Amino acid sequence: MLRAALANLGRSRSQGASTITMQVARNFYLPTEKNYVRKVYEALLALKIETQLTKEQILELYMNQIYLGQRAYGFAAASETYFGKPLSELNVAEAAMLAGLPQAPNSGNPIANPKRAAARQVHVLARMRAGGFIDEPQYAQARKQVLSFRRGSVVPVHSEYVAETARQLIFSQYGDDAYRRGLNVVLTINAAEQQAAYRALRKGIIEFERRQPYRGPEENVELPAGAGELDASIADALSDHPDNDELKAAVVLEASPRKIVAALQSGDTVTISGDGLRSVTSSLAPRASAATRIRRGAVIRLAQSEKGDWAVTQLPEVEGAFVAMDPRTGAVRAMVGGFDHSKNQFNHVTQAWRQPGSSIKPFIYSAALEKGFTPATVVNDAPLVFEAGNGGPAWEPKNSDGQYEGPMPLRTALAKSKNMVTIRVLQAVGVPYAQEWLTRFGFDAEKHPAYLTMALGAGSVTPLQMASAYSVLANGGYRLNPTLISKLTDSKGRVLNEVTPPLLDETLRAVQPRNSFMMTSLLQSVTAPGGTAGRAQGVLKRSDIYGKTGTTNDATDAWFAGFQRNLVAVVWIGYDQPRSLGDRESGGAVSLPIWLDFMTQALKGVPVDEPVAPEGVVSVNGEWFYEEYTQASGVSKIVPETPAANGPTESERRSILDLFKH
């Protein structure tokens, strides 16, 4: 510890200065950040541990739980991970390789950086020879041996949020026994769809981040001039900044306005130029601020394109959520609760209560269908002003695009997400009725106060709740509880619980088939040209795509919720501490591309499947109506009074315009 303390006086980077016992104390009880307060706690805990355990017991704890890279904790796990065999079968060269890992498990393991790992192995072998643990022939043989590693043995499943949610569910039922009974948990997750969801969400967030101003390097370190110490300094710097999947950490070796040369964790050196510097042009300028300037020793993030070109980027501050469900069973097919579970364990799919914005509108329109509205009903898209009592400020809601287009059918209004029309519809339906109607889809009434702001999505929902609600529209009107665990067995294979697909009967019905069918038809217009998600059907090259964008005030939350009849998926993007995503950001710009990326993979080989009109619904000149509404208004089922493109009859138009003239 004294050696490390003296060394720290002359270095910009710190040495660890922890004994084996102190490392055990830190790994079991303390956070990982480096500071002097934590070091004091380490020492105090180490003294306590030394009084309770022998040196052999402390060493055993250390060797069984220390992190050794590639998801391996403990030397037994590392032996299986790197060599595919138990510790007892390792030879001297292999054992020395593992013994060198604790110093830099992320940046110095043989998978991440073979060169650095080999150098560390040689150092360990030399120390073993000097200490008399091996003789000269053993040393020479181990130096010459070519090691074979079990590459690709660790398959990233990227289901950390899923696993933690399952753990919480099991623990809530079995308590501490969940950790002692040897339970086997089978989930409803589809591995391919989970991987597609993970990749799609990260890609969308990274693309969003590239549109944001560069915030500067993650750290700046002083690099030695001598080549001998340079590699150690780079490894030391990157130990606190591990790679984040496709976002690679790198230390800048050379920086100029035209190029950056940087060293990766793998030991490779890469050059970034041209378009790869676009996001950091100002940070490479001579007058760049100290906080954002990129210079030699800066720790930055790099991403590689499919063509192999490198670009400077940054770790995202924005968060996101993705969840996919089978609307026929309620089974959760994919769940990604955030950008990176290791940095933020908050599961935004199940825990983030956010305003839904316009993604709530389909459920307001669903209520309106039961109150006499039809897709052809014309409502005025014109400004509204609501005077406040007691001299307070008036409420003047706006359309998101600032445009007002006058009278239009409900189908067009929903496709274009017209706020003024939705407010007028909610006025006519009645706020209390609409609030109660939302509960049919699983929304909490208290989370959606009975005010006209409900029309604009001022309530609170979770992404999982949204997926469950849209499932009601996708499956013909049945409300199903989301399911994550399909089967549970004990250590002897005995089935403790098994979920069978629910029987879709009237006990589960939330809305009538005609209502869900009509709403599906309306949501199809949203994903067709002219709608706020107008490129969806074209990108996926299929017509059975339904959904709704959602953007809250100041673009604080961006949503897309949509479905094909066999799969519902919801995307949310926003900051944990709510703030604007940007003037040009919206559900259609941020969340829809993520949804499309996922659906492109998930719907491969799935045939087009459009719903069949249920009983009680008729088509009049290409538009759908409830049968009794056509009969009541005298509209013929075969020959309509006016073409659908021209809207409803003149008498209906006059009555609607009179209703909404204010």
N, C-alpha and C positions, 0 to 999 in steps of 0.2 A: 504493500500500500504506500509506503514511503517512496519507493522507486517511482510508482505511478504519479504520486503527488508532485515530485520534483520534475518529472517529465512534462506534466501538464503546465508547469510554469513557462516553458519555452515553446509550447505548441498551441496552435489555434484549435486543435481537436483534442478531446480528452481521452485519456486511457481509462479503462474500466475500473481498476482498483477494487476488485471484489474477490474475496476468497471463495473457496467452494461452498462453505457454509453460508456466506453472504448471498451467493447466487441462489442457493436453495431458499433462503428467506425471501428474496426478491420474487422468485418465480412462483412461490406459493401464496405470498401475502401482499405483494406491493405492485403498484403500477410500473410501467416500463419507462416512463420519461426520465431523462437524466437531469438530476439536480442535487444540490448538496443536502437538502432536507431528506430526500429519499436515501441518500448514502448513510446518513445518521441512523435512520430507521433500520437500514440493512444491518448496521453494526450492532445495534441493540437487540434486534431479533436473533442475530447470529450468536450473541452471547447467551441468550435464553436457550436456543437450540442446543448449544454445546453442553449445557448443563443437563439436558434431558436425553440426549442420544449419544451413542458412541461414534467415533470417526467412521467406522465401517458402515453404520446405519445411515449416517449423513451422506456418505459417498454413494450408497445404494439408492437413496432418494434422488440424488443428483443424476445418476446415470440412467435412472428409469423415467425421468420426466423432462430432462433438458431437450430443448428444440434443436434438431440437427438438420433442418432443411427439408424441402419436398414433402411437407406434411408429416414428417417423422418425428415423434417425441420419444426419446429414450434410445439407447444403443441397440436394443433388441429390435425395435421397429426399424431403425436405420439400416440394420443388417439386411432385413427383408426388403426394404425399399430399394437400396442401392445394389445389393448383390443377389437377392432372391433366395437367401438361405439363412439358417439360424446362426447366432453368434458362435456357437460351439464349433461350427464348420469353417470359420474364417481362418485364413493364414496370416502370417505376420504383415505382409504388404497390405492386405485388406483391412486388418485391424488398425494399422497405422493411419490409413486413409480416414477411417471413422474417428480416430482420436484427434485428428486435426480439424474436425468440423466445428467444435464449440466456439472457436474464436470468431468465425464469420459464417454461420450456417446458411444464410441466404445468398451471400455473394461469393462464398468460398467452397460450395459443394461441387462435386464432380459433374453434376448435370448442368448447373448454372454457369460454372467457370472451371473447366477441366484444367486449364493451365495453373490457375491459382491453387486449386485443390492439390495438384501434383507437387507444387512447390512446398506446400504445407506438409504433405506426406513425407517428403524427403527430410524436412526439418524434424519431424517426429521420429523418424527412423534414426537420424543422427543422435538425437537425445537418448533414444533407447540403447543405442550402441555405447554412448558415453557413460550411461548409467549401469551398464553391465547386464541389461535385461535380454539382450541378444548378442551373439558373438559375431565375429567378422564375416564368416561364411553366410550366416543368416542375413546379415546386413546387406552384403553384396547381392545375394539372390533376390531379396525383397526390392532392392533398387532397380534390378533388371526386369522384374516381373511386369508384364502388361496386364492391367486390370480390365475386366469385362463388367460393364455396368448394365443394370436392368433398366434400360431406357424405355420410357413410355409406360412404365408400370403404374404410374400414378395418373389416373384419368380424372381430370377436373369435372366434377359433377355440377358445381355451381348451384347447389341447392341448400345453402347454409340457412337461408330464411325458412325454407320448408322444414328442415330438420329441427330447427329451434321451435317452430310452431308446433310440430308433432311432439317434441319433448314436453312442451308446456301442457298440451292436451293430455298426455299420458300422466304427467305428474299431478295434474288437477284431479285425476281419478284415483291414482294409486299412492300418491304421496311419496315418501322416501322408499317405499317398497319398489317403486319403478326402477330404482338403481340396483336392486338386489335380486329381483326375480328372473333376470335373464329374458326379458320380454323381447319378442320379435315383432316389429311393426312394419306392416305392408301399407304403402301409401298409394293414393290414386294418381300420383304424378306420372305423366308420360315423359320418359327421359328425353326423347328427341324434341318434344315441344318445350320442355324445360330449358334445354340448351338453346333452342331457337329464341325463346323469350329473353334469356339472359343476354345473348348476343345482340338482339334487336334493341333492348333497352339501353345497353351500354353504348352501342353505336349511335343511337339517337341523342343521348346525353353528351357524348363526345363531340358530335356534330354541332350541337347547340353551344358547347363550350368554345368551339373554334370561332364562333361569332362574337364572343365576349372579349373585352380588352384584356391584354396580358397583365397579370398581377405581379409578375416578377419571379425570380428563382426561388426555390424552396429553401435554399441555404447557400451561403458563400463560404468556401473553405480556402485556406492558403495551401497551395500545392508546392512541394519542394522541387528544386531545380534538378536534383540528381535522380537519374532513372531508377536507382536502386530502391529509393524510398517512395517513389511515385505510386507504384502499384499498391503498396500498403496503405498509402494515404487515400487513394481512390476507394479501396475496399472499406476503409474506415468510414469514409464519407457516405458511401452507399448503404452501409449497414443500418443506418437510421432512415433510409429512404428505399425500401425494397420495391421491386417491380410490382406494378398493379396490373397484372394480366397483360393486356396488349399495350399499356402505357408503361414504357420502360424508363427507369431512372438512369441518368447519365451525368458525368462530371465533365464540364467544358475544359478542354485543353487549349483551345485556341478560338478566339472570337473576333470577327470583323463584320462590317456591314454586308459583306458578300458571302461569307460562309462561317460555319461553326464546325469545329472538330471536337468530338466528345467521346469519352470512354464509357462503355456499358458495363453492367454488372458481370456480363459473361467474359469480360476482358477484351472484347472486340472494340475497335475504334471505328467510328462512322463519321462521315462528312455530310452536313446538311447545307443545302444552297437553294437558290431559286425560289420556287413556290413553297418550299419547306420552311422558309423564313418569313413568310407573309404575315403571320400573326405576331411576330416579334420585331418587326422592322424598327419601330420606335425605340425598342430596348437595346438595339445595336448601334444606335446613333451616338455620336460623340457627346451630345448634350442630354443623354438619357438620365433620368433621376437615379439616385443611388439605390432606391428600393426596387426599381424594375430593370436596371442595367444588367445585361448578360456579359460576363467577363470570364477570364480564366479562373477556374475554381468554383464556378456557379453550378449548383445542382439543379438540373432541369428535367423536363419530361419529353420523351420522344415517342412518336407513333409511326409505324411503318405501313405504307399503303400496300395494296395487293400487287402493285408493280415492283415493290421493293424499295421505293423511295422513302426517305425519312423526313419527318416534319416536326417542328417544335410545337408542343401543346402544353397543357397544364391539367393538374388534377381538378375535376369539377367541384364546384361548390353547390350546384343545383342537385336536387334529388329527384327520384322517380319511383314509380311502382308499376308492376305489370301483373295481371292475374287473368288466367283463362279457365273456363269451366265448360263442362258438358251440360247443356241446358236440359237434356233428357233425364239425367240422373243426379245432378248437383255435384258431381265429382270434380274436384279441382285438378286441372290438367297441368298447370304451370303457375308458379308463384315466384316473383322476384321482388323482394321488399325494399330494394334500394340499390344504389350504384355499387357499393362495396361493403359487404357485411363486416369485414375486419375493422373498418373505420367507423361504421355506424350501424349498430345492431337494431335500431328502431325499425320495425317492420311497417313500412308505409302502406302495405296492402291491407293490413288488419287494424293498424293503430292510428293512422293519419286521418283525422276528421277535417275535411276540407270542403270549401264551397264548391258545388258541382257546376255552377254557371249554367250555360245553355244545355248541358247534357241532361238536365232535369226536365226540360220542356216536353219530351215525348209523354211523360206521365201526366202533365197538365192537359195535353191534347187528348190523352186516353180518357180522362175524366170528361172532357168536352163532348166526346163521341156519345157518351151516355146521357148527355143533356140536350141532344138534338142537333149538334154540329155534324157536318160532313166534310170530307176532304175538299168539296167544291164550295163550301160556305165562304162568302167573301167578307173580309174584315179590313177595316181601314188601317193602313200603315202610315200614320201621321203622328206628329209630336204630341206629347201629353204633358200636362203640368198639374201637379197635385199640391194645392195650397195647404200649408201647415197651420194648425191652430195656434192661438196665443202668439201670433206674430213671428213664428219660427220660419226658417227658410223653406221654400217650396221644394218639392221633389220633382226633378225634371229628368226622367230616364231618357236614355239615348239608344239608338241602334248602334251596334258595334262598329259598323262601317260609316256611320254618320249620314246615311242616305235614307230617304223616305220616299216610297214608291206608290203611295195611295192605296186604293182598294185592291185586294188580291185574295185568291183562294187560300184556304188553310194549307193545302199541300205546298204551294209556293212559299208561304210564310215560314213553314217549318224547314223546308229545304234551304232557305236563305237565312234562317235563324233570326227572324224579325222580332225584336223585343217588344215593340209597340203592339203588334198583333197579339202576342202571347199575354201581355198585360190586359188587353181588352177581352180576350177569351176568358182569362181568370176572373175578371170582373163579372162577366155574364154567367159563368159556371157557379161562382160563389166561392170565396176563399175557404170557409169551413168545409165545404163539400170536397174541394180539391185536396185539402190537408188530410181528410179522412181517406180519400182515394189513394193517396201516396202510401198509406200503411198497407194496402193490399199487396204492394210490391216489396214489402219488407223495410220501408223507411220508418224512422221513428218520428211520430207527430211532434214531439217536443223539440226535435232538431230542426223543424221547419215551421217556425212561427206563422200564425195565420194572418199574414199581411200580403199585400200585392207584390212585395219584393220576392215572394216565393216563386213568382213566374220567371225571375231572372237567376234563380239558383242561389239565393242568399242563405240557404240552410246549410247543413253539414252532413256529409256522407263519408264513408270509407270506400276505397276502390273495390273491396270485396263485396260490400253492400250494393254498389252499382252493378257489378257483374251478376249478382243474384237477381236484381231487379230486371235487368235486360234479359235474363234467362226466361222470365215470365212471358215476355213478348216473343221470344224465340221458340218456346216449346208449346205454344197454343193456349197459354193462360194459366199454367200451373206454377205454384210457388213451392220451390224445393230448398231445403237447407243445404248450404255448401258442405261437402264432405271431403276430408283430407285423408283420413285413415280408413282403409278398406278392410283390413284384417289384423287381428292381434292374437298372437300365440305365446304360450309360456316356453320355458327352456326345454320342455319335453315335446314340444310340437302340438300340444293340446290347444284347440281353438277357444279363446276366451271371448272373442267378439268378432263378428263378421257382418259387414254391411252389404245388404242385397239391394239391387236397384229398386227404387220405389215404384209401386203400382200407381200410375197416373189416373186417379179416379177423382170424383167430385169433391172428396174431402180435402183435396189439395188445390182446388181451383181458386184462383184469385180474381180473374176476369174471364168473361165469356170468350169463346173461340173467335167470334166475329170481331171483338174489340182488339185482340192481339193480332188478328189477321190484318185488320185495317191499319193498325199502327205499323206493322211490318211493311205494308205497302207504302205508307208515308215515309218511313225511314229509308226505303229503297230510293226515294227521290233525293235524299240527302247525299247519297253516294253516287248519284248519276250526275252527268254534266249539268252545271247550273247550281248544284248544291254546295254547301260549305265543305263537303268531303268529295267534291265532284270527280276527282281522279281515281277514286277507290276502285270502281268497277273496271276502269280501263287498265289500271296497273295489274289487277288480279285476273283480268280477262274472263270475267264471269258476272252474271247479273244478280245472283242470289246473295248479295252483300247489302247489309242494312246497318245503320249506325247514326251517331250524332256527335258532332264536335261540341266542346264546351270551353269557354274562356271567361274568367271572372273579371271584375273591375280591375283596371290597370294591368291586366294579364298576369295576375298573381298566381292563378292556377290554370293549367292547360290540360284538357281531357280529350280523349276519344274513346267512346264506348260503342262497340258494334258486334255484329254476329253474322255467321252463316248458321243455318238451322241446327247444325250439330256442334257448334263451337262458339262460345261467347268470349270476348276478350276486352279488357279495359286497360287503358294507359293513363297515368297521371304524371305530370311534371310540375315541379314547383320547388321553392326554397323552404327549408325547415322553419326559418324565421321569415314569415311571408313578406315578400317584396316583388316588385314587378320583374317579369321575365324580359321585358323590353317592348318598345312600342310596336315592333313588327312581329312579335311572337303571338301565337294563338294555338288553340287546340289543333287546327288544321295544319299549321306550320311545324309544330313541335311533336305532338303526340301521334297524329295520323301516320307519319312515315314509320314510326316504330311499330304501330299496329299492322301496317301493310307488310313490313319486313317479316313479322311473325307469321301472318296469314299466308304469305307466299310459300313458306315452308310447310305450315300446318295443313294447308288445303291441297297440297300436291297429290294428284291422283284421286281426289274426292270429287265425285260427279256433281254437277249443278243440281240443286234441289230446292225448287221454289214451292211455297205452300199452296195447297189447294183451297179454294174459297169454301168456307164452312156454310152450313145451313143458316139462312137469315141474311145473307149478303148477296147483292146482285150488282152486276156491272151495267152501267148506263153510259154508252158512248165512251168507253175506256176508263170511266171513273167508278169507284166502288161506293155503294150506299147500303145502309141498313135497309132491309126490305120494307119495313113499315114506314120509313121516312119517304120512300119513293111513292108508296101508296097514298100516304097522307097528303102529299103535295101534288098528287096527280101526275107524277112523272111516269111515263111508260117505261116498262122494262126493255122494250125493243126499240121504240122510236122516241128519243128524248125530245124535250121542248127546244133545247138549244144544244149545240155541240159543247162537249166538256171544255174545249179550249177557251170558249167564251164565258165560262163560269155558270152560275145557276140561272134560274128563270128570272125574268124582269121583276116579277112580284117578290121573289125571294131576295133579289138584290136590293130592292127598295126597303124591305123590312130590316135587312141587316144593316144597311147604311143608316137608317133611322136609329137603329139600336146603338150604333157606334159613332154617330155624327159628332159627339163631344170628345 
